[in-house]
Amino acid sequence: MRYRALYVNESLAKKYMERRKLFKSLRSSMSIGSGSITIVEQLYHLLDKSLTCAYLVQDDKIVYVNQSLANLFGYAQNEMLAMRPLDFVHPEDSDRLRKETEQRLQGHEKREFYSLRGIRKDKSFFYYETKATSFLLNGKPALLGTVIDITNLVQANQIIRENEMRYRQLIRYLPEPIIVHDGNKLLLSIMHAWLYWELRMRSRY
């Protein structure tokens, strides 16, 4: 699933900008060639210095994670290298991860980003958004991806939706008709309140 941003704080916006800059730098490095030791070393050097959480996956194995990603999941880097990508995803999101990974390796991805629920080492869950792109590493398909923790975004949007629902339920049962518009289009109309008001007016005559 993809979470529509109703609320984005400054910290999250900064992370998106950092990720955009990282991918721009990585594309410049990978455009030189694929599979050479020099290019791989340049790639790792860029990722190691980045504050953006990043990973490399090949043949369903984690080839590389930077320190930022290891910190996010609560593992040491070498611990994550001994595990599989599915070990870090909520069981209910496993099929989605498989599908998205396969589509990207085949060059058929339908969306740039997608969201999953991650599992930390302490077994706590959080929401994250990932962007992954395929390329050739040592002559074989691989995925280079980044991760952004969007837990605060999801929670904030949930609060907004819950408040909106409470607001709608509150005004729904008001005895007077309610119409909300912005001058161009109708935003909200409580029709049954209008009918109640009309019946009440008729009963007076």
N, C-alpha and C positions, 0 to 999 in steps of 0.2 A: 504494500500500500504506500501511497505518497501522501504526506500530511500537508494540507493547504495552510499556508502561513497566515494566521490571523494576527499573530503577534511575533515580532522578532526583536530581541534586545540587541544592544550595541555589541556585546561580547560575541554573540552568534554571528552577527553581520561581519565582524572582523575575521572570524574563522572562515567564512565563505570567501572573503577576499584573499586570505592567505592560501586557501586551496586553489583559487583561480591562478594566482601567481606561480604556485608550485607546478601545476599542470602546464603552464606556459613554458616554464624552464625545462620540464621533462620532455615536452614535445621537441624542443630545440635539441636536446641531447640525443633522443632516439631517432631523429631525422638523419643523423650522421650515418647510422648503420645499425644492424641488429646482430647480437650474439658475440661480439668481440669482447675480450676481457676489459679493454680500455673503456668501452661504453658502459659495461656493467659496473665498473668501479666508479665512473662518473655518476651513474644513476644512484648507487648506494650513497655516495658522498652528498648528493643533493637531498636525498631522503633523510639521512642521518641528521642534517643540520636544520631540517624543517620542523616547525612546531605543529604542522598538520599531521594527523595520524595517517600513516601510509603502510601499505603491504604489497607483497608480490606473491602470487599464487601460480603454481604450474603443476599439472598432473594431479590435481586435487590435494596438493601438498603446499604448506606454507613455506616459501623459499626465503622470505625476508619480512621482518616487521621493524619499524623504527621505534625508538624509545618512547615517543609520544603515544603510539598505539599500545605498547606494552603497559604503560602507565594507566591508560584508560581502562584496560581490562584487568589490571591488577596482577599481571604476570611479569616474570623476567623475560627478556627477549628469547633466550635459549629455550625456555619452557614452551613458548608459543610455537617455536620451530618444530617441536616434537609432537605437535597436535595437528588436527585437521580443521579446516574452516568451519565445518558443521559443529565442532565442539564449542564454538563461541556464539552460537545462535539459538534462540528459543526454539524448542522442538516444533512448535506450531508454525514456525517460519522456515523450517528446513527445506520443504519442497520449493518454496519461493526462491531461496538462495540457489538451489540446484538449477532451477529454470533460468534465472537471471544470469548465472554463470555460463550456462550452456549457450544462451543466446549471444552473449558477448564474445565468447570464444569463436562462435560461428559468424560473428559480424552482423547479427540480426537484432541487436538490442533496440527496443522500441522507445525507451526513455533514457534520459541521461543519468538521472538519479533514482534510487529507490530506497525505501526505509525498512528496517528490520528491528527486532528486539534482540539485544545482545545479552550474554551471560558473563558476568565477571567471575573471577576466581573464587570470591566469597559467595557465589551462587545468587547474587542479587541481579535483577534485570534492569535494563535501561534501553532507551530508544536511540537509534542512530541512523543517520543517512549516509549512504555510500555511493561513490561514483567510481566506476571501474572502466578501464579501456584495455583492449587486447593489443598485443604486439608480439614479435618473435624474440625469444630469449634463447640463445644457443641453438637457433634453428627450429625451436618448438614453440607452439602457442603458449602465451602466459598472460596473466591479468595483472595490471598495475592499478591499485585502488587507493582511495582515501576514505576516511571515516570522520564524521562530525557527530558529536553527542547532541541530540536534539531533545533530550528528556525534558528540559525546562520549557522548550517550545511546545511540546505535546501537552504537558501539564497546564500551561497557560491557556492554550487553545481549548482544552477540555473545560477549564473554569469559565471561559468566555461562553462556550456553548451551553453549559449548565445554567449560567446566569440568564442567557437569552431564553432558554426554555422556561425558567421560572417566571421571567417577565411575561412571556406569552401566556402562560397558564394563569398568571395573575389578572391580566387585562381581559382574558377570554371570558371571564365570568362577571365582569363589571356590568351593571344594569343598563348603562348608557352605551350607545354605539361608538366605536372607536375607528377612526380612519387616519392613517399616517401616510403622508406623501412628501416628496422632496421638491415639489413644484413641477416635476416632469413626469413622474410615474407614481403609481400607487405602490406603496411599500407594505402596507398592512391594512386589512379590513376585517373587522369582527362582525360578520354577517348575522350570526344568530343573535347577537346583542341588538343589532338593528331590528330584527324581526320582533324581538321581545319589546323593544321600544315602540314599534308600530302597533303591536297588539294592545299595548298599554294605552296608547293614545286613542285607539279605536274604542276601547272600553269606556272612555270618558264621554263619548258622544252617542 
